[in-house]
Amino acid sequence: MIEYEKMIITATTANSWMYPDLKNWAETTDALIEDVVKCYEAGAAIAHVHLPRGEEIETVKRIRERCDIIIQAGMSSYPIEERAPDFHAKPDMLSAILNHHDEHFTEMTVNQIHDLDELEQYCITCEKFNIKPEWEVWHIGSYWNLNYLIEKNLLESPHVLTLFFNWPGGTWSPPTADEYLHRIKYMPENCLHTISVMGEEQTNIAVMSIANGGNMRVGTEDYPFLKEKVPAKDNAEIVLRMINISKEMGRETADPSEARKILGL
């Protein structure tokens, strides 16, 4: 039996673009910080946070005053020029997509090109601010771009990836076993992977990720339910459910200190 590192759970604290009327997420900065702390207390090692515009530095500071959860700044859909406040807030990690955004949600559509020049700038700027990039992988072409950056010596391993499944739009991929196995088969060397699944198939792919040494991203941004038609009370409840599944499979979860070592922070 292969012995894997402890599983790292990332809690996504943002709103659901597919279920905008559900509203089981934080809608103010104060509520966001409380949500992050509750996810930390439930066992999440990373908080994926859409830092409130105009409050980026203060929000990171306030979270760190309450707990040592790893802060991962989201909203990779923005062009890098609009993310200067996120860099200056100095989170531990920052999300960047390795391909273009093409997403179609209930009330909005997102289309944004992220070319190789922008990806190079992410590498350079993350190094300047001592931030670890978290690379979003939506299809196999993402790996070509990642290898391009690696070959240019712009990145230090381990490379932290999040594999996306079933997010609607032109970069959609099926939330199936063969798609997951295909994605990890072609993953470059020295990578750690987390999965993000939008939809009720989340648990099925989670079990595969846990069994194959992967990690989990869960929360209201991805799938704000405990199971089909059963909305979660809050993100902490979603985190705790995934921790229990992992424990049932014989794999413990990492606390933030352990996760920092695994991720090379």
C-alpha positions, -999 to +999 in steps of 0.1 A: +000+000+000+013+034-010+019+058+019+008+094+009+013+127+027-016+139+048-045+154+027-047+191+025-081+206+025-088+240+009-120+258+019-135+281-007-154+309+010-169+328-019-204+328-032-218+302-056-222+315-092-244+285-100-268+289-071-269+326-064-301+325-044-288+300-018-267+325+001-251+302+027-218+322+024-204+353+039-215+386+024-195+411+045-158+413+054-165+405+091-186+375+081-158+363+057-132+364+084-155+345+108-161+319+081-124+315+075-117+310+112-145+284+115-131+265+085-097+265+102-113+252+134-130+225+114-097+213+099-090+232+067-054+241+061-059+266+033-086+293+029-092+303-007-104+339-003-116+365-027-101+394-009-126+423-007-116+451-030-101+480-011-096+459+020-070+433+008-042+442+032-065+446+062-084+413+055-052+393+054-039+410+085-072+403+104-072+366+094-037+361+106-045+377+139-071+350+144-054+318+131-025+305+111-045+291+082-027+294+048-043+323+029-048+317-009-059+348-028-084+339-055-100+356-085-076+343-112-101+355-138-088+391-133-060+402-156-027+404-136-028+442-138-059+443-117-044+421-090-018+444-076-037+449-044-037+411-039+001+409-043+006+438-019-016+421+007+011+393+007-011+362+011+008+329+013-005+318-021-022+333-051-043+316-077-034+319-114-050+300-143-028+282-168-052+287-197-080+311-207-112+317-187-144+307-205-171+302-179-209+304-181-228+308-149-264+314-139-261+352-139-228+360-156-203+348-182-165+352-179-141+353-209-105+363-203-073+355-221-042+347-200-013+345-224+023+333-217+035+368-211+010+372-183+019+338-168+056+348-168+047+379-150+028+359-124+060+339-118+082+370-115+057+389-093+050+360-070+087+355-064+091+393-057+064+392-030+074+357-017+040+342-027+035+306-038+015+304-070-014+280-071-019+270-107-054+262-120-056+234-145-088+230-166-075+208-194-043+191-206-032+222-225-026+238-191+004+214-187+021+227-218+020+262-204+033+249-170+062+230-186+070+262-206+074+281-173+094+253-157+118+251-186+124+288-184+134+283-147+107+306-135+093+283-109+105+263-079+090+229-071+068+216-058+043+230-083+009+233-066-020+226-090-058+226-087-076+204-113-110+218-122-139+196-133-175+203-144-172+241-143-196+252-171-183+270-202-158+264-229-132+251-206-156+225-191-144+189-185-165+160-173-164+150-136-156+114-143-130+088-132-114+086-166-110+124-169-094+125-134-070+097-142-062+112-176-054+145-159-030+130-133-014+107-159+000+137-178+008+158-148+044+171-149+069+159-123+072+175-089+035+185-087+010+183-059-027+183-070-060+194-055-093+189-071-122+213-075-155+198-087-187+218-094-216+195-089-229+165-071-202+143-085-178+160-062-177+132-037-170+105-063-139+124-076-129+133-040-126+096-032-104+091-062-082+120-052-079+109-016-070+074-029-044+087-053-025+111-030-044+142-041-060+169-020-095+185-019-109+220-024-145+223-011-168+251-002-197+273-013-178+286-044-175+251-058-206+232-045-226+247-016-243+214-007-236+185+016-253+162-009-279+167-037-306+191-026-292+194+009-275+229+013-247+231+038-252+253+069-218+268+063-184+261+049-171+246+081-198+219+078-186+211+042-150+209+054-158+186+083-177+162+060-147+159+037-123+153+066-146+125+078-146+109+044-108+110+042-105+095+077-128+067+068-105+060+039-075+059+063-059+092+053-054+119+079-056+156+071-028+181+074-030+211+097-016+245+083+019+238+097+021+204+081+006+217+049+032+245+047+060+218+047+042+197+021+036+227-002+071+241+002+060+274+018 
